[in-house]
Amino acid sequence: MTGLERNSGFGHGRGQGTGGGRGRNHGGGYSVGGYCVCAKCGEKVPHQQGIKCTTQKCPKCGHTMIREELLNEKKGKE
């Protein structure tokens, strides 16, 4: 391998990107308990462990629910 090939940016290294690839909540889960909240009408229901809020529909309006902590994070960034 020549010096040019070595520095061409086409190697097999993992890189040092700024994202870190850890996703929401920096790779950790949300706490046990909490609430699922409807982003449309604000209805709150207790979160059930092992069931994602996004798989549940709002009992009041039928919209998809979202985890309360995630909704709070989104509001904080706006």
N, C-alpha and C positions, 0 to 999 in steps of 0.2 A: 504494500500500500504506500502510495506516495504521500508527501506532506499535503498536497492539494486535496487528495481524496479524504485524508484524515480531517481536514477542516472545512469540508464542503457542506456540512449540515445534514448529511444523509446517513449518519451512523445508526447504530442500533441502541444508543443510550436512551434512558427514560426522560431526560430533559429536566429542566428546573422551572417549569411553568408557574405562574402566580396563583392558579386556582387551587392546586392541591388535590383536586378530585374527590373531596369529601362530601360534597352535596349539602343539602339543607341541614341545619342544626349541627354543622361541622362533623357529620357522620354519626352522631349520637341519636338515641331515640328520645322521645318526649317522656316526661314523667308518667308514672302510673296514676290513673285517675284523670281528673280534668274533665273537660266538656267538648262535645262536638257542637259546632255552631253553624247555623245557616247563614251564609254570606248574603243572602237575599233579604230575609225577613228578620234575622236575629234570634230565632228560636234556639234554645240551648237544651241539649240532652246529655246525661252523663256518658262519658266515654267508657266503652266496654273493652277490657284488656283483650288483645288478640284480634280485634275487629277494627279495621281502618275506618276512620270517620268518612273518608271519601267513598266508601262503599255503601254508606247509608243515605237515605233520602229524608228530607225534613218532614216530620209528621204534620206540620202546619201547611206548607206550600208545595212540597214535593221536590224542592231544589236539592242539589247535592250538598251534604254537610262537609265541613272543614274543621280540622283540629283548632281549638281555641288559641293555642300558643302560636300556630302558624298564622292565623288571622291577625293576631296582635303584632307579629313580626312584620307582616305586610303593611299594616297601618302605620307602623313606626318608620318605614322606609319612604312613605309618600310625603 
